[in-house]
């Protein structure tokens, strides 16, 4: 069957609220910009997404809706009758989209998936080899981009699901729930981590991010993370007269990188295995720069990886002279499991909510980070819930429509358990 364009799907009276919202949100450009981490939001376009959500929250009847100069949107949903004295529960999603694939001008489509390869365009498809459970989705409608951009289900699926829940609760205040604090935040994809969310003003005792992947997945463990910028300083001379005089900065980088274990790269790791990821290199004989991501679940192993990089830099300098290598380490977030003691009930309630909705919960270590990692270390316990999105940060990204809809039901069951 032919894919349906977003306008056709949104115009249908049978389209669910969450799908209609998702199709609308992904068409609003809001990428974060890794080249401008010093400002928040890093890309001015994030303001448009924030303003849209604030306007919709006000129209729905949410209270205390604010949108600040940094594109943070916050709002409250009053408790159902009899639950006003319960601690407030937070729900958080991020508005920015990743920069690992083209991320502007998203044109979503709804593809009736009938098995085999999921065909997104003439040149882009998803195979069961890439997504082993893909055949189980046969018969479902699946949202994709047109194959020229990512879809931005990460995290506009989460945004749409939280907004659909808010709409449902405000339309029927009798549905049980405690006071809810809602936040939509910028720049998660570049490690900002909701750093400017005022937790006192937010007022939640505990929270969930809605920023995961396959339906049923639940993350309460994540990587500890750092980024490392390595600068190698060489000494250029004419290559015809270079013997014992030239120091090639590119060669310094190669020596340094060669001391990091090749088996500990992302393409060779899974599960609880950490990695070193060199994701950018540029340079000349005089200067070479390399950017690394360092990840590990275990705190001691994480520190060991950073120590290994420092030792490799020191060894290069012993061979070629002091001042040849400069490492700048930026610690980004920590494994939230280190700070969830006493808040394990958040995981148990999420599992119970999924089971109540016929969804099988699966606890998966998140091989990435969420805003919840930093928030947990700041004192707001914050596990991560699935959105249903798959193959994030790529032109093959997709989300099954039933997963979008089921997630709203799971969120409703979850907030009811806190009432």
C-alpha positions as CSV (number, residue, x, y, z in Angstrom):
1,X,0.0,0.0,0.0
2,X,1.1,3.5,-0.7
3,X,2.5,5.8,2.0
4,X,0.2,8.6,3.2
5,X,1.4,12.1,3.5
6,X,1.1,13.9,6.8
7,X,-1.6,16.3,5.7
8,X,-3.9,13.5,4.6
9,X,-3.4,11.6,7.9
10,X,-3.9,14.7,10.0
11,X,-7.1,15.6,8.2
12,X,-8.7,12.2,8.9
13,X,-11.2,12.1,11.8
14,X,-9.9,8.7,12.7
15,X,-6.4,9.9,13.5
16,X,-5.5,9.8,17.1
17,X,-4.6,12.9,19.0
18,X,-1.0,11.7,19.7
19,X,-0.4,10.9,16.0
20,X,-1.8,14.2,14.9
21,X,0.5,16.1,17.4
22,X,3.5,14.1,16.4
23,X,3.1,14.7,12.7
24,X,2.7,18.4,13.4
25,X,5.7,18.7,15.8
26,X,8.2,16.9,13.6
27,X,7.6,19.5,10.9
28,X,8.8,22.3,13.2
29,X,12.6,22.7,12.8
30,X,14.3,22.7,16.2
31,X,17.8,21.1,15.9
32,X,20.4,21.8,18.6
33,X,23.8,23.0,17.4
34,X,27.0,21.4,18.7
35,X,29.0,24.4,17.5
36,X,27.2,26.8,19.8
37,X,27.0,24.9,23.1
38,X,27.8,28.2,24.9
39,X,24.3,29.5,24.3
40,X,20.9,28.1,25.4
41,X,19.2,27.3,23.2
42,X,22.1,26.5,20.9
43,X,19.9,27.1,17.8
44,X,17.4,29.9,17.7
45,X,14.9,27.7,15.9
46,X,14.2,25.9,19.2
47,X,12.3,29.0,20.3
48,X,9.6,28.3,17.7
49,X,9.0,24.8,19.1
50,X,8.9,26.1,22.6
51,X,6.4,28.8,21.8
52,X,4.1,26.3,19.9
53,X,4.0,24.0,23.0
54,X,3.4,26.9,25.4
55,X,0.5,28.1,23.3
56,X,-1.0,24.6,23.1
57,X,-0.7,24.1,26.8
58,X,-2.5,27.3,27.5
59,X,-5.2,26.4,25.0
60,X,-5.7,23.1,26.8
61,X,-6.1,24.8,30.1
62,X,-2.8,23.9,31.8
63,X,-1.8,26.2,34.6
64,X,1.3,28.2,35.3
65,X,2.5,27.9,31.7
66,X,5.9,29.6,31.2
67,X,8.4,29.7,28.4
68,X,11.7,31.4,29.2
69,X,14.5,33.0,27.2
70,X,16.3,29.6,27.0
71,X,13.3,27.8,25.4
72,X,12.4,26.0,28.6
73,X,8.6,25.3,28.7
74,X,7.0,24.4,32.0
75,X,3.4,23.9,33.1
76,X,1.2,22.3,35.7
77,X,-1.8,20.0,35.6
78,X,-3.9,20.2,38.7
79,X,-4.5,16.9,40.5
80,X,-7.7,14.9,40.2
81,X,-10.2,15.2,43.0
82,X,-8.8,13.7,46.2
83,X,-5.2,13.7,45.0
84,X,-4.2,17.3,45.6
85,X,-2.1,16.4,48.6
86,X,0.0,13.8,46.8
87,X,3.6,14.8,45.8
88,X,3.9,16.3,42.4
89,X,5.1,14.0,39.6
90,X,7.2,15.4,36.8
91,X,7.1,14.5,33.1
92,X,10.0,15.7,30.9
93,X,10.8,15.5,27.2
94,X,13.2,17.5,25.0
95,X,12.4,19.6,22.0
96,X,15.7,19.6,20.1
97,X,16.6,17.2,17.4
98,X,19.9,15.5,16.7
99,X,22.7,16.6,14.3
100,X,23.8,13.2,13.2
101,X,21.7,13.3,10.0
102,X,19.9,16.1,8.1
103,X,17.5,17.6,10.5
104,X,15.6,20.4,8.8
105,X,12.6,20.2,6.6
106,X,11.3,16.9,7.9
107,X,8.5,15.5,5.8
108,X,6.8,12.7,7.7
109,X,4.7,10.0,6.1
110,X,2.7,7.1,7.4
111,X,3.7,3.8,5.8
112,X,1.4,0.7,6.0
113,X,4.0,-1.9,6.9
114,X,3.2,-5.3,5.5
115,X,6.3,-7.3,6.3
116,X,9.8,-7.7,4.8
117,X,11.8,-4.5,4.4
118,X,10.2,-1.3,5.6
119,X,10.6,0.9,2.5
120,X,10.9,4.6,3.3
121,X,12.0,5.8,-0.2
122,X,13.5,4.5,-3.4
123,X,16.9,4.5,-1.7
124,X,16.2,4.1,2.0
125,X,14.8,1.1,3.8
126,X,15.0,-0.7,7.1
127,X,15.7,-4.5,7.0
128,X,14.9,-7.2,9.6
129,X,18.7,-7.6,9.8
130,X,18.9,-4.0,11.2
131,X,15.8,-4.4,13.4
132,X,15.3,-8.0,14.3
133,X,11.8,-7.6,15.6
134,X,10.7,-5.7,12.5
135,X,8.5,-8.6,11.2
136,X,6.4,-8.4,14.4
137,X,5.2,-5.0,13.3
138,X,3.6,-6.3,10.1
139,X,0.1,-4.9,9.8
140,X,0.9,-1.7,11.7
141,X,1.1,1.8,10.4
142,X,4.6,3.2,10.8
143,X,5.7,6.9,10.7
144,X,8.9,7.7,8.9
145,X,10.5,10.7,7.2
146,X,10.7,10.8,3.4
147,X,14.2,9.4,3.7
148,X,16.1,12.7,3.2
149,X,16.1,13.6,6.9
150,X,15.8,12.0,10.3
151,X,12.3,11.8,11.7
152,X,13.0,13.3,15.1
153,X,11.0,10.8,17.1
154,X,13.8,11.4,19.5
155,X,12.3,13.2,21.2
156,X,9.2,14.6,19.5
157,X,7.5,11.3,20.0
158,X,8.0,11.9,23.7
159,X,6.8,15.5,23.5
160,X,3.6,14.4,21.6
161,X,2.9,11.6,24.1
162,X,3.2,13.9,27.1
163,X,1.1,16.5,25.4
164,X,-1.6,13.9,24.5
165,X,-1.7,12.8,28.1
166,X,-2.0,16.4,29.3
167,X,-4.9,16.9,26.8
168,X,-6.6,13.8,28.0
169,X,-6.3,14.6,31.7
170,X,-7.5,18.2,31.3
171,X,-10.4,17.1,29.2
172,X,-11.5,14.7,31.9
173,X,-10.3,15.9,35.3
174,X,-11.8,12.8,37.0
175,X,-9.1,10.6,35.6
176,X,-6.8,9.9,38.6
177,X,-3.5,11.7,38.8
178,X,-1.4,13.7,41.3
179,X,-0.3,17.2,40.6
180,X,1.8,17.0,37.5
181,X,4.7,19.2,36.6
182,X,5.5,19.2,32.9
183,X,8.8,20.4,31.2
184,X,9.9,20.5,27.6
185,X,13.6,21.4,27.5
186,X,16.2,22.3,24.8
187,X,19.6,21.0,23.8
188,X,19.5,17.5,25.2
189,X,21.3,16.1,22.2
190,X,24.4,18.2,22.9
191,X,24.6,17.2,26.6
192,X,22.9,20.2,28.1
193,X,21.0,17.9,30.4
194,X,18.2,20.3,31.5
195,X,20.9,22.2,33.5
196,X,18.7,25.3,33.7
197,X,15.6,23.7,34.9
198,X,14.8,25.3,38.3
199,X,14.0,22.2,40.4
200,X,12.5,24.2,43.3
201,X,10.2,26.1,41.0
202,X,9.4,22.9,39.0
203,X,8.2,21.4,42.3
204,X,8.3,17.7,41.5
205,X,9.3,15.1,44.1
206,X,10.3,12.6,41.3
207,X,9.9,12.5,37.6
208,X,10.3,10.5,34.4
209,X,11.8,11.5,31.1
210,X,9.9,10.2,28.1
211,X,12.9,9.8,25.7
212,X,13.5,6.1,25.2
213,X,13.2,3.7,22.3
214,X,11.2,0.5,21.7
215,X,7.8,0.2,23.4
216,X,8.2,-1.5,26.8
217,X,11.8,-0.5,27.3
218,X,12.6,1.2,30.6
219,X,16.0,2.8,31.5
220,X,17.2,3.3,35.0
221,X,20.9,2.8,34.1
222,X,22.8,4.8,31.6
223,X,26.4,5.6,30.6
224,X,28.6,7.9,32.6
225,X,29.8,10.3,29.9
226,X,32.6,12.7,29.0
227,X,33.7,14.5,25.9
228,X,37.4,14.9,25.3
229,X,39.0,17.4,22.9
230,X,42.6,16.5,22.0
231,X,44.9,19.0,20.4
232,X,48.2,17.9,18.9
233,X,50.8,20.5,18.2
234,X,53.4,19.7,15.5
235,X,56.3,21.5,13.9
236,X,56.1,22.0,10.2
237,X,59.2,22.3,7.9
238,X,59.7,21.8,4.2
239,X,59.3,18.0,3.7
240,X,62.5,17.9,1.6
241,X,64.4,19.1,4.6
242,X,62.4,17.4,7.3
243,X,64.6,14.6,8.7
244,X,64.9,14.9,12.5
245,X,63.2,18.3,12.3
246,X,59.5,17.8,11.4
247,X,57.0,16.8,14.0
248,X,53.8,15.9,12.2
249,X,50.7,16.7,14.4
250,X,48.7,14.2,12.3
251,X,51.2,11.5,13.2
252,X,50.9,12.5,16.9
253,X,47.2,11.9,16.7
254,X,47.7,8.5,15.0
255,X,50.1,7.4,17.8
256,X,47.7,8.6,20.5
257,X,44.7,7.0,18.9
258,X,46.6,3.8,18.4
259,X,47.1,3.4,22.1
260,X,43.3,3.3,22.7
261,X,42.0,-0.2,22.3
262,X,40.4,-0.8,19.0
263,X,38.0,-3.3,20.4
264,X,36.6,-0.6,22.7
265,X,34.9,1.4,19.9
266,X,31.2,1.8,19.5
267,X,31.1,-0.6,16.5
268,X,32.5,-3.4,18.6
269,X,30.5,-2.9,21.8
270,X,27.1,-3.6,23.2
271,X,25.1,-4.0,26.4
272,X,27.2,-2.8,29.4
273,X,30.4,-2.4,27.4
274,X,31.8,1.1,27.3
275,X,33.8,2.7,24.5
276,X,36.1,5.4,23.2
277,X,34.5,7.1,20.1
278,X,36.6,9.4,17.9
279,X,33.9,11.2,16.0
280,X,35.8,14.1,14.5
281,X,39.4,14.7,13.3
282,X,40.8,17.7,11.4
283,X,44.3,18.9,11.0
284,X,47.6,19.8,9.4
285,X,51.2,19.1,10.1
286,X,51.2,22.0,12.5
287,X,48.0,21.2,14.4
288,X,45.6,18.4,14.6
289,X,42.3,18.3,16.6
290,X,40.3,15.2,17.5
291,X,37.0,14.9,19.4
292,X,36.2,11.9,21.5
293,X,33.2,10.6,23.4
294,X,34.1,8.4,26.4
295,X,31.3,6.2,27.9
296,X,31.1,3.5,30.6
297,X,28.5,2.2,33.0
298,X,30.9,1.4,35.8
299,X,32.3,4.4,37.7
300,X,35.8,2.9,38.2
301,X,36.0,1.8,34.5
302,X,34.9,5.2,33.4
303,X,37.7,6.9,35.4
304,X,40.1,4.3,34.0
305,X,39.2,5.3,30.5
306,X,40.0,8.9,31.2
307,X,43.2,7.9,32.9
308,X,44.2,5.8,29.9
309,X,43.8,8.8,27.6
310,X,45.9,10.9,29.9
311,X,48.6,8.2,30.0
312,X,48.6,8.0,26.2
313,X,49.0,11.7,25.9
314,X,51.9,11.7,28.4
315,X,53.6,8.9,26.4
316,X,53.4,10.8,23.2
317,X,55.0,13.8,24.9
318,X,57.8,11.6,26.3
319,X,58.6,10.6,22.7
320,X,58.2,14.0,21.0
321,X,58.5,16.7,23.7
322,X,56.4,18.5,26.2
323,X,53.5,20.6,25.1
324,X,52.7,18.4,22.1
325,X,49.3,17.1,23.4
326,X,46.6,19.0,25.2
327,X,43.5,17.2,26.5
328,X,40.3,19.1,27.6
329,X,37.9,16.8,29.4
330,X,34.2,17.8,29.8
331,X,32.2,15.6,32.2
332,X,28.7,15.5,30.9
333,X,26.5,13.1,33.0
334,X,26.7,10.1,35.3
335,X,25.0,6.7,35.4
336,X,21.7,7.6,37.1
337,X,21.7,4.1,38.8
338,X,24.3,5.5,41.2
339,X,21.7,7.8,42.7
340,X,18.5,5.9,42.6
341,X,18.8,4.3,46.0
342,X,15.5,4.6,47.8
343,X,13.6,5.5,44.5
344,X,13.4,2.0,43.1
345,X,9.6,2.2,43.4
346,X,9.7,4.5,40.3
347,X,10.9,1.5,38.2
348,X,8.4,-0.8,39.8
349,X,5.5,1.5,39.1
350,X,6.6,2.0,35.5
351,X,6.7,-1.7,35.0
352,X,3.2,-2.2,36.6
353,X,1.8,0.6,34.4
354,X,3.1,-1.1,31.3
355,X,1.8,-4.5,32.3
356,X,-1.6,-3.0,33.0
357,X,-1.7,-1.8,29.4
358,X,-0.6,-5.1,28.0
359,X,2.9,-4.0,27.4
360,X,5.8,-6.3,28.5
361,X,8.4,-4.2,30.4
362,X,12.1,-4.7,29.6
363,X,14.8,-3.0,31.6
364,X,17.5,-2.0,29.3
365,X,20.8,-0.1,30.1
366,X,20.6,3.1,28.1
367,X,23.6,3.3,25.8
368,X,23.3,7.1,25.8
369,X,22.1,9.7,28.1
370,X,18.9,11.5,29.0
371,X,18.1,14.7,30.8
372,X,17.1,12.4,33.7
373,X,20.7,11.4,34.3
374,X,21.8,14.9,35.3
375,X,18.5,15.6,37.0
376,X,18.9,12.5,39.1
377,X,22.3,13.7,40.3
378,X,20.7,17.1,41.1
379,X,18.3,15.4,43.4
380,X,15.3,14.7,41.2
381,X,15.1,10.9,40.7
382,X,14.2,10.4,37.0
383,X,14.1,7.1,35.1
384,X,13.5,7.1,31.4
385,X,10.4,5.7,29.6
386,X,10.2,4.4,26.0
387,X,8.6,6.5,23.3
388,X,8.3,3.7,20.7
389,X,10.9,5.3,18.4
390,X,13.5,3.2,16.6
391,X,16.8,3.9,14.8
392,X,17.1,7.4,16.2
393,X,19.5,10.0,14.7
394,X,19.3,8.4,11.2
395,X,17.3,8.8,8.0
396,X,15.9,5.3,8.8
397,X,14.3,6.4,12.0
398,X,10.7,5.3,12.5
399,X,8.0,4.9,15.1
400,X,5.0,2.5,14.9
401,X,1.7,4.3,15.4
402,X,0.4,1.7,17.9
403,X,3.5,2.4,20.0
404,X,2.7,6.1,20.1
405,X,-0.8,5.4,21.2
406,X,0.1,2.7,23.7
407,X,2.6,5.0,25.4
408,X,-0.1,7.6,26.1
409,X,-2.1,4.8,27.8
410,X,1.0,3.7,29.8
411,X,1.5,7.3,30.9
412,X,-2.1,7.5,32.0
413,X,-1.8,4.3,34.0
414,X,1.5,5.5,35.5
415,X,0.2,8.8,36.8
416,X,-2.9,7.1,38.1
417,X,-0.7,4.9,40.3
418,X,0.7,8.1,42.0
419,X,-2.8,9.3,42.9
